[in-house]
Amino acid sequence: MIALIGKKLGHSMVYDSKGVAVPVTVVLAGPNRVIQTKTKDGKDGYNAVQLGFDDQKESRLTKALNGHLKKFKTTPVKRIQEFRDFSVDVKPGDLVGVDLFQVGDFVDAIGIVKGRGFEGVVKRHGFRGGDITHGAKGWHRRSGAIGCRLFPGHVNRGMKMPGHMGQVRRTVQNLEVIQVRKDDQVLLIKGSMPGSEGDYVVIRGAKKMTREIVAERAKRASERSKGKTKSAKDAKQAKK
């Protein structure tokens, strides 16, 4: 697995090789500093790499975190994330950047969605709401009855009701990498992802659309197109 810690900068639109406008999310995803490496044969008992992103003043970090960073002789960072089974061979102090990814790769974006505060059932769960006419008064955005009468005599567990919305971790899968700008350490990724501008996100290689799967699908599509072309030529010759 390959992954990077990034920061969501905003949204834009670019044109592909066919002149089609593609909406993209701009992510600053480097450089990431390797803080610690863990191995299955070592005391940790598993393979992992700890990455840090976004430099920070030492005075603004806790003593425990400063001690951890000094142990591995790395500079203070704001964000630290551990990734298991990292497929790139690195050591503490190394820098990794957006060149881990290629144009056409698919990635998963992990982040914290925007906080919406306390919301009603119409916005939170997409309820229809009550009627506006025919004598309906005061029930336009309410949920209606939630009880179970005499038996079992309580509200069922998991009932969709008003409450806190947002501010939770979410993963958006299978987003395509449109551009990799190594000089700026920026990725342009098709579509949207969780969080507002300036929030941290994790960009990892897609689990369901790996490079091997993408290559296999492209190969099958090429074979199908060749087969269709051949069958069309045979039909044309048969008519003659």
N, C-alpha and C positions, 0 to 999 in steps of 0.2 A: 504494500500500500504506500502511496505517496500522498502527502498532505502539507498544507501551509496555513499559517495564521495570517489573516488579512484584515483590512479595514475597508468598509464599504464607503466609497467616495461619492457615488451618485449614479445617475442614469444618463444614457446618451443613445445615439443611433448611428450606425455605420452601414456602409454598402459592401456587399460581398462581390465576388468576381463576376456574378451575373447581373449586377446592378440593382439587386433587391435590397431594400432598406431593412436592417435587422436591429430591433431594440436590444440594448445591452446594458448590463450593470458593470460599472467600473470599480475594480477592486485593487487596492494597493496591497500586494501579497509578498512583499520582500523588502529588504533581506531578512530572512529568519535565521537566528543564531542558534546553533546547536549547543545546548547547555549540558545535557547529560545523556549518556547512552547506557542502556541496560541489556544484559544478555541472559539467555536461559541457563548458561553454564555458571553464571556468577551468583552472587548472593540474592539478587532480585528474583531469579527463577523464571524470567520471561524476557522476550526481546521487545525493546521499545526505545524510542528516541524522544527526548524532551526538547522542544523548541521554544524560543523566546522571540518576542516581536515588540517593536516600538520602544526605543530607548527612554530611560527615565532617570531622574536624579536619585542618587543613593539615599538622600535624606527623606525621600518620599516613600520609601519602602520599609517594611517591617524588619526588625533585627533578624528574625528567623529567615526571611527571604534573602536578605543581604548575606547572611552566613552561608546559605545554600549556594548563592551565586559565586561568592568568593572561594568556596571549596573547589569549584570547577573552573575558577579563574576566567569568568565571563563578566561582561559589563551589565549593569542594572537594566532591566526591561520591565515594561508595564504588564505584558501578557505572557503567560507561560502555559503551554499545552503539551500533553504527552500523547504520542501516537504509537500504537503497538504494531509490530511487524513492519517496520519501515523498510522499504525495498531498496533504499539508497545507502551505500556504505559511507558513513560519516563518523566524525569523532568530535569531542567537545571543542568548541571554538570555531568550528567551520561555519561558513555562511551558505545557506541554500536560498534560491530565489525562484522566480516564475518560470525559469527554463526547465524546471521539472515537468512542466506541462507542455503540450504541443497543440497547435491549431487542429481542431477536429476532435480533440479528447472530450470525454464527458465527465463531469464532476458532480459531486454532491455538495451543496452549500448548507452549513449548519450555523444557526444564529438564534438570537432572542428576538421574538416578534415585538412590535410596538405595543406599549401598554395603553389600554383603552379605558381603564378605570372601571367603575361600576356601570354595567349596561343592562338594559332590559332584554326580554326574550326575543323581541323582533330583531334587534341588531346582533345579539349574541348568538342566537340559534336559528335565525331566519324564520320565525313564526309569522303567520299571516296577519294576526291581529283580529280584532272584532270588527263588526260592520260599522260603517260610518252613518248609514241611514236606517230607516225602519225602526225608529225608537230606541236604538242602541245608545246608551249614555254612559260614558266613563269606562268603556271597555275596548277602546280603539287599539291599544297597544299592550293589552294584558294577555295572559296565557290561558285564562279560563280555569275550570275546576282542576284541582290536583289531588284531591282526596280519594279514598277507596270505600267510602260509606262505612257500614258496620264492620265488615271484614275486609282486610285485616285491621282496619281502624287507624292506619297511619299512612304517611306519604311514602311511596315506593323509593327505594334507594336509587340514586342516579337520575331522578326526575329533572328535566331541563327547566331551570328557573333563572331569574335574574341573578347577577353576581359579577365577580371580577373577570374582566376579559383582557387577554393579551399577557405580555410579559412572561412568556413561556418559551422553552427551547423547541425549535422546529427544524426539520431537515427537508430541503427541496432537492429531489433527486434528478439525475440525468439532464443537467444543464450543459449545453455545448460551449466549448471555448472557441470564440471567434477570432480573437487576436491575442498574441503574447508579445508585450512590449518590454523586452529585457532591459533596455537602457533606463526606462522609467520604473521598472519593477511593478508593472501594472498588467492585470488580466482583464480582458473584455469578454464577459460571459453572457450568453444569450438568455434573456428572460429576467425575472426578478428573484429576489432572495429575502430571507427574513431580516428585520432590523431597519433602522432609519440610517440616514447618512451620518457617518462617523462611528458607527457601531462596529465591533469586532465580529468577524465571521471566520469559520473554518472551511477551507476549500480542500476537499480530498478527492482522490480518484473515485469515480462512480463504482459502486459495488455491483450494480446490475448491468452496467454498460462499460465493461473493461475494454482495453485496446484489442484484446484477442476477439471478443465478441463483435466489436465494430468491424474488424478486419474480415471476420467470417461472414458477416452480413453483407459487406461490400462485395465479397467474392461471389456469394450466392446471387446477388442482384446482377452482377456482371454476367454470370452464366445464364441467368434467365433472359437478359436482354439479347445475348448472343443467340440463344435458342429461338427467341421470337423472330429475330432477323433472318435466321436460317429457314424457319418455317414459312416466313413471308416470301422469301426468294423461291422456295420449292413450289409454293402455291402459284406464284407468278409464272414459273416455267411450265407448270402443269396446264395452265390456261392457254399458253401458246401452243 
